[in-house]
Structure formats: C-alpha cells, structure tokens
Amino acid sequence: MIELIVNKDKDKKIIAEVENGNLVEIYEENDESKKARNEGNIYSGIIKDIIPGMQAAFIDIGIEKNSFIHVKDIIPQIDEKVEKKEEPKINKIIKQGQRILVQVQKDSNDKKGARTSAHIKIPGKYVILMPNTNIITISQKIQDEKEKSRLLKIMKENLPENTGAIIRTAAEKKSDTEILKDLKLLENKWNKIWQKFNACDNNPQILYKSPSIIEKLILDLPENSIEVIETNNKQEYTEIKEKAEEMQEQNIKIELSENINLLEKYDLEKQIEKSKQRKIWLKCGGFITIDSTEALIAIDVNSGKYTGKSTLEETVYKVNYEATIEIAKQLRLRDIGGIIIIDYIDMQKQENKDKIEQLLKTVLKQDRAKTQVEGFTKLNLMEMTRKHICSHNS
C-alpha cells in the first residue's frame, strides 16, 4: 500500500511517499526552492546572445538568469540510430531578438542559468507527447514483444502528423481506449500551448507549468497503487482534491488531518534524517558513503565491521550485494541524478561482478526515474546515470 503524506508548516512543505510504513521518496519545498523549480515549464523566450564558438545561445525566459541552449537542442530532433546529421552553425538558424518556444530541462543554480531545449515533451499517464518530431519510442521496462508491437501500432495509427511519443511503462496492458484518451488530452494541451505562443508579444512569458510533485507521483506510480493522500493543510487538501478530480483519479482517498504533524504521526522524522546522512550502515556491518561533486556522485562501499565466516571473496560479495540494494534505495529516496560512480569492494571473480551488475539493474527497475547501468570500468568502478524525478532541496 502506498500513501502520500503532505506535511506543511510555516517554513516548508514535505511530500513523502510511504510504502508499508517505509519511506520510499521524499521531497522538500520551502519558499526559495518553490521559486527555483522551473524544470519542465514551457516558455516563450527571447534570444539575447548567440555564442558561435560554443554553438550555443542565451535566452531570456523571464526568470532571474538567462537560460542556455545548445544548437543540438534547437535543430529538429531525429532518431540517431537511423540517421546522423552534421550540426549547422547556430547563427544560421537563429538570430538575436527572435522569439523561441523552449522547455526547461535543468533548473538554474548559483553559477548557471537554466538549461533549455526546443524539443518539447508533455507528460501524460501512459504517453509523453513530443511535438515536431516523428520519433516513437517505448519504455525499456516493457519486455513483451507482442505488447510492444500493439502499443507502437496504436501510436503510429493515431499520432498527428509530425508528432512523436514515448510510450510509458504504465501503458502496458492498458486498453486502446484508455491510451487514446490520454493521448487526446496531451494533444489538447499542446494545441493550447502553441496557440498561446503564436499570440505572444516580444516579452518572455510562461506558457505551461510542469506537473507538481503530487501530480508527478500520481502520473508515474502504477494505477490504483496510491491508496491515500493525507495532508495537514486545508489549502493543500483543496488543491490536491481538485487535481485528483481533474486527472480522473476517483480511487484515491484524500484526507485532511488539520494542524497535526504527520511526520510525527507516522514516525517518519528518523527516516527523513537518515536520508540526509553521508554514511549509511548495512545490516551485515558494512556501510556506504555518498558524496556529491559538481561533476558526479561518488558512492563508496566499505566492509566496515563485517569480517564474514568464509572466504574473502564471499565476504566481499555479501557486502557488495547488500550495498547494491541499499544504493538503489538511496538513489530513489534522495532523488540523486546525473553521473554516478560506485566504488565497490574489489571482487576477483568475473561471475560475481556480473551478478552484482545484474542485481543493480534488477533493483533499479523499481525506480520510476530513467536509469542506465554502464557496467564496470577497467578501474573496477561501476558507472551509471539516473535522471532526476524532481528538482528539490536535499
């Protein structure tokens, strides 16, 4: 059973996904973070500066810092497996002062403006709509070949001209009617965005706000898996109820426990505190450490107090096995994104390395974020990537 807990006090709002009493995902919003969250928003922007040497430009989208866009995110999107095109010179395809429709891919920080793209993606329950491309892809988590063929056929027969899509995992085994209903809602959203853009003047403005964290959770989690959404704030309660009705989610109970600390009520404070610690102990006595740099996330696996009762290889394998399960849990819990390097304890047997790599891929299937496991490098480091679910304070 999955419950979503929305606990609001004067300073911040905490959204917790709880599964059978265990904290699975945690998101924190305060006044500053709320202002900064623009990821997924779509804007009518104005090109301010073109930097030919970088094949990039800066765009005013109406927020504090000008956003950044690379030429590859402006030119029409193509399937690189089918064809490859040379990048044109950026000053040949855009000019200063031009209006451009862009979506924020990555939020700004203290040093950089937001990263934007002209390749628009509008998420639905079963489909992500991609206007102005003919690419159709399907979630790698859908394995059944017959089902993949059925879903691709639905898209090819019903997508408007010059429109692509990503078929989400949730579409598996859903009826044609349910999928087409979702597709129609997305088409209507896109048409409204395009109409707004065409009616815009030469001032930057927002045209579409990305789904809130609660909406994303409802969209991304398996259907009927959320039993209850409980909040301690009347305004939040009203907004959640309206959104659930809009999304036609009649099976979710929305509950108000006004002025009660829900984190205390469900004994979540210790779990939240643990999710912020650098060192996480494993049941066997080993531990992992998580360190963030500007370029990547480094995760180190240590044997700690565990000495084992058999061979060194078996001892190392047990620590690495437990660490792998914990790492997948922590990536999701902390919403860690970007390049991730895992420094496992060295294993001598290739068979054990293969088992750990396979285990990592298996446990990551429970993560609703897109992950890619690249495998062990020559230096025995595991490389992988994970895409953020939301931008939030950690």
C-alpha positions in Angstrom: 0.0 0.0 0.0 1.3 3.4 -1.0 0.4 6.6 1.0 1.4 10.1 0.1 2.0 12.3 3.1 1.9 16.1 2.6 3.1 17.8 5.8 3.1 21.7 5.7 4.3 24.1 8.3 5.3 27.8 8.3 8.7 27.3 6.7 8.4 24.3 4.4 6.3 21.5 2.8 7.4 17.9 2.9 6.0 15.3 0.5 6.7 11.7 1.4 5.9 8.6 -0.4 5.4 5.8 2.1 5.1 2.1 1.2 4.0 -0.2 4.0 5.4 2.2 6.6 8.8 2.7 4.9 9.9 6.0 3.4 10.5 5.5 -0.4 10.7 9.0 -1.8 11.0 12.4 0.0 10.6 15.9 -1.5 11.1 19.1 0.4 9.8 22.6 -0.7 10.5 25.9 1.0 9.8 29.4 -0.3 13.2 29.6 -2.1 13.1 26.1 -3.7 9.5 26.7 -4.9 10.6 29.8 -6.8 13.5 27.9 -8.3 11.6 25.0 -9.6 11.1 25.6 -13.3 12.1 22.2 -14.7 9.5 21.0 -17.3 8.0 24.5 -17.7 7.5 25.8 -21.2 8.2 29.4 -22.1 8.1 31.8 -25.0 11.7 33.1 -24.8 13.7 35.8 -26.5 17.2 35.1 -27.8 19.6 37.6 -26.2 23.1 36.5 -27.1 24.5 34.0 -29.6 27.9 32.4 -28.9 29.1 30.9 -32.3 32.2 29.4 -30.7 30.1 27.3 -28.3 27.3 26.6 -30.8 25.0 28.0 -28.1 22.8 30.9 -27.2 21.4 32.6 -24.1 17.6 33.1 -23.9 15.6 35.4 -21.7 12.6 33.3 -20.4 11.5 35.8 -17.8 13.3 34.3 -14.8 16.3 35.7 -12.9 19.1 34.4 -15.1 19.1 34.0 -18.9 18.8 30.3 -19.9 21.3 28.4 -22.0 20.5 26.4 -25.2 22.8 24.3 -27.4 22.4 24.0 -31.2 21.5 20.3 -30.9 18.5 21.3 -28.8 17.2 23.7 -31.4 17.6 21.7 -34.7 14.8 19.2 -35.4 15.0 16.0 -33.3 16.0 12.9 -35.3 16.5 9.2 -34.5 20.2 9.0 -34.3 20.1 5.2 -34.7 18.6 5.7 -38.2 20.4 8.9 -39.4 23.1 11.3 -38.4 23.2 14.9 -39.4 26.0 17.4 -39.1 25.2 20.3 -36.8 24.6 23.6 -38.7 26.1 26.8 -37.5 23.9 28.3 -34.8 23.9 31.8 -36.2 22.5 30.4 -39.4 19.3 29.0 -37.8 18.5 31.6 -35.1 19.1 35.4 -34.7 19.2 37.8 -31.8 15.8 39.1 -30.7 14.0 36.1 -32.1 11.1 34.5 -30.2 11.6 30.8 -29.5 9.5 28.1 -27.7 11.6 26.3 -25.1 11.2 23.9 -22.2 13.5 23.9 -19.1 15.4 20.7 -18.9 17.5 21.5 -15.9 17.0 24.3 -13.3 19.3 27.2 -12.7 21.7 27.2 -9.8 24.0 29.8 -8.2 26.5 29.6 -11.0 24.5 28.7 -14.2 21.2 29.7 -15.8 18.6 27.0 -16.6 19.3 24.5 -19.5 16.6 24.7 -22.1 15.6 22.8 -25.2 13.2 23.5 -28.2 12.4 19.7 -28.1 9.1 19.8 -26.1 7.9 16.9 -24.0 4.4 16.9 -22.4 3.9 14.0 -19.9 0.7 12.0 -19.5 -0.2 8.9 -17.6 0.6 6.5 -20.5 2.3 8.6 -23.1 4.8 11.5 -23.3 3.9 13.6 -26.3 6.8 15.0 -28.4 5.6 17.6 -31.0 7.7 18.4 -34.1 9.4 15.0 -34.4 8.5 11.6 -35.8 10.3 9.6 -33.2 8.3 7.0 -31.3 10.0 5.1 -28.5 8.8 2.7 -25.8 9.8 2.1 -22.2 12.6 -0.4 -21.8 10.7 -1.8 -18.9 8.1 -3.3 -21.3 9.6 -6.6 -22.3 6.8 -8.5 -24.0 7.3 -8.2 -27.8 3.6 -8.6 -28.6 2.7 -5.9 -26.2 5.4 -3.6 -27.6 4.1 -4.2 -31.2 0.5 -3.4 -30.1 1.4 -0.2 -28.3 3.6 1.0 -31.2 0.8 0.3 -33.6 -1.6 2.4 -31.6 0.8 5.3 -31.7 1.6 5.1 -35.4 -2.1 4.9 -36.3 -3.3 7.8 -34.0 -0.5 10.3 -33.6 -1.0 13.6 -35.6 1.4 14.3 -38.4 4.9 15.4 -37.3 4.3 14.3 -33.7 6.3 11.7 -31.8 5.8 10.0 -28.5 7.4 8.0 -25.7 5.2 5.1 -24.5 5.4 4.9 -20.8 5.6 1.7 -18.7 2.1 2.4 -17.3 0.7 1.8 -20.8 1.4 -1.9 -20.6 -1.8 -4.0 -20.8 -4.0 -0.8 -20.9 -6.8 -0.8 -23.4 -6.7 1.2 -26.7 -9.5 3.4 -25.3 -7.5 4.4 -22.2 -4.3 5.1 -24.1 -6.1 7.2 -26.8 -8.0 9.2 -24.1 -4.6 10.1 -22.6 -3.2 10.9 -26.0 -6.1 13.2 -26.8 -5.7 15.2 -23.5 -2.0 15.7 -24.4 -2.8 16.9 -27.9 -5.3 19.4 -26.4 -2.6 20.7 -24.0 -0.1 21.1 -26.9 -2.6 22.9 -29.1 -3.3 25.4 -26.3 0.5 25.9 -25.7 1.1 26.5 -29.5 -1.9 28.9 -29.7 -0.6 30.9 -26.7 2.9 31.0 -28.3 1.6 32.4 -31.6 -0.4 35.1 -29.7 2.6 36.2 -27.6 4.3 39.6 -27.9 8.0 40.1 -27.7 8.1 39.7 -23.9 9.2 36.4 -22.3 6.4 34.5 -20.6 5.5 31.1 -19.2 3.0 29.1 -21.4 2.8 25.8 -19.4 3.7 24.8 -15.9 5.0 21.4 -15.4 3.1 19.0 -13.1 3.6 19.5 -9.4 5.4 16.8 -7.3 2.0 15.3 -6.3 0.8 15.2 -9.9 4.0 13.6 -11.0 3.6 10.9 -8.3 0.0 10.2 -9.4 1.1 10.1 -13.1 4.2 7.9 -12.5 3.1 5.4 -9.9 1.2 2.3 -11.1 -2.5 2.7 -11.4 -4.5 2.1 -8.2 -1.3 1.8 -6.1 -1.9 5.1 -4.2 -4.5 4.4 -1.6 -4.4 7.6 0.4 -3.1 11.2 0.1 -3.1 12.8 3.5 -2.3 16.4 4.3 -2.4 18.7 7.4 -3.2 21.8 5.5 -6.7 22.9 4.2 -5.4 24.8 1.2 -3.2 21.8 0.1 -6.2 19.5 0.7 -8.4 21.6 -1.7 -5.7 21.8 -4.4 -5.0 18.0 -4.2 -8.7 17.2 -4.4 -9.1 19.4 -7.5 -6.1 17.9 -9.2 -7.2 14.4 -8.5 -10.6 15.1 -10.0 -9.0 16.8 -13.0 -6.8 13.7 -13.5 -9.9 11.4 -13.0 -8.3 9.6 -10.1 -11.5 8.7 -8.2 -10.0 5.7 -6.3 -7.6 7.8 -4.2 -8.8 8.9 -0.8 -7.9 12.5 0.0 -7.8 13.0 3.8 -7.3 16.2 5.9 -5.8 15.9 9.4 -5.6 19.7 10.0 -2.8 21.1 12.2 -1.3 17.7 13.0 2.4 16.9 12.4 2.0 14.0 10.1 5.8 13.2 10.1 5.5 12.6 13.9 2.2 10.7 13.5 3.7 8.2 11.0 7.2 8.1 12.7 8.9 9.5 9.6 11.3 12.0 11.1 14.0 9.5 11.9 13.8 8.0 8.4 14.0 11.5 6.8 17.0 12.4 9.0 18.7 9.2 7.9 18.1 10.1 4.2 20.4 13.1 4.7 23.3 11.4 6.2 26.6 10.8 4.3 27.2 7.3 5.8 24.6 4.6 5.7 25.1 1.3 7.6 24.2 -2.0 6.1 22.7 -4.9 8.1 25.8 -7.0 7.7 28.0 -4.4 9.4 29.4 -2.8 6.2 28.5 0.7 5.1 28.3 3.0 2.1 29.1 6.7 1.8 27.5 9.1 -0.7 29.5 12.2 -1.8 28.4 14.9 -4.3 30.7 16.8 -6.5 29.8 19.3 -9.3 30.6 16.6 -12.0 29.2 13.4 -10.4 28.0 11.5 -7.4 30.6 9.1 -5.8 29.4 6.2 -3.8 31.9 4.1 -1.8 31.3 0.6 -0.5 33.2 -0.4 2.7 33.3 -3.7 4.6 33.2 -1.8 8.0 32.7 -4.2 10.9 31.8 -7.2 8.7 34.5 -9.9 8.6 32.5 -12.8 7.3 32.7 -16.5 8.2 34.0 -17.9 4.9 36.4 -16.8 2.1 37.4 -13.2 1.5 35.6 -13.3 -1.9 32.4 -14.5 -0.3 32.6 -11.8 2.4 33.2 -9.1 -0.2 30.4 -10.4 -2.4 27.9 -10.3 0.6 28.8 -6.6 1.4 28.6 -5.6 -2.3 25.2 -7.5 -2.6 23.7 -5.6 0.4 25.3 -2.3 -0.7 23.7 -2.7 -4.2 20.1 -3.0 -2.7 20.8 0.0 -0.4 22.3 2.1 -3.2 19.2 1.6 -5.4 17.0 2.6 -2.4 19.1 5.7 -1.6 19.2 6.9 -5.2 15.4 6.9 -5.3 15.0 8.3 -1.7 17.3 11.2 -2.3 16.4 11.7 -6.0 20.0 11.6 -7.0 20.6 12.5 -10.6 23.4 12.7 -13.1 26.6 10.6 -13.4 27.0 8.1 -10.6 30.2 6.2 -9.9 30.1 3.3 -7.4 33.4 2.1 -5.9 32.5 -1.5 -4.9 35.0 -3.6 -2.9 37.1 -5.4 -5.5 35.9 -8.8 -6.5 38.3 -11.3 -8.1 35.6 -13.5 -9.8 34.1 -12.2 -13.0 31.0 -14.2 -12.2 30.4 -12.2 -9.0 30.9 -8.9 -10.9 28.3 -10.0 -13.4 25.9 -10.9 -10.6 26.3 -7.5 -8.9 25.7 -5.7 -12.2 22.6 -7.8 -12.9 21.3 -7.2 -9.3 21.8 -3.4 -9.7 19.8 -3.5 -13.0 17.0 -5.5 -11.3 16.6 -3.4 -8.2 16.6 -0.2 -10.3 13.5 -1.4 -12.2 11.5 -0.3 -9.1 12.7 3.3 -9.7 10.4 5.4 -11.8 13.3 7.5 -12.9 15.2 6.7 -16.1 18.4 4.8 -15.2 21.3 3.5 -17.3 23.9 1.0 -15.9 27.1 1.1 -18.0 28.9 -1.6 -16.1 32.4 -1.9 -14.5 35.2 0.1 -16.0 38.8 -1.1 -16.3 39.4 0.5 -12.9 36.7 -1.7 -11.4 34.3 1.3 -10.9 30.6 0.9 -11.7 29.3 3.6 -14.0 25.6 4.5 -14.2 23.3 7.5 -14.8 20.0 8.5 -13.3 17.6 11.2 -14.3 16.2 13.5 -11.6 12.4 13.0 -10.9 12.1 16.5 -9.4 14.4 19.4 -8.6 14.4 19.8 -4.8 16.4 20.5 -1.7 18.4 17.6 -0.4 
